Amino acid sequence: MRIRIAAAIFATLTTGCVGAVNEDNYAQKYSPLFCSKTKECYRGYYDSEWSDMNDCIETVRDDVEDLVDDMDDAGCDFEPKEAKECITDLSASDCEDYFEGDAFDDCGFNKIWDC
């Protein structure tokens, strides 16, 4: 019984943390993950681009918000399920996934937007 309860709690914690992802909160959810993974896995690049974590998050968030607006202006439909998968996969990725590009497989334009 304890194992089932622990498994249920683990499943809730690992899948429920992302919550709903939509056009309005995608940049807010993506940017801190991107910045923390970049700081952890590609520190030299991180240090050369941003002064601190807040600078990174704000810059990346602004860039992603601009992208969301541009894709909307182009008539593309945001795919919430795909965006959530991007956030979930990025959150679970390690540095090997980061460098091999696997961490971002579900984060491409062609995955998150239907044009």
Beta strands, then each sheet from edge to edge (+ up, - down):
strand 1: 77-78
strand 2: 113-114
sheet 1: 1+ 2-
end
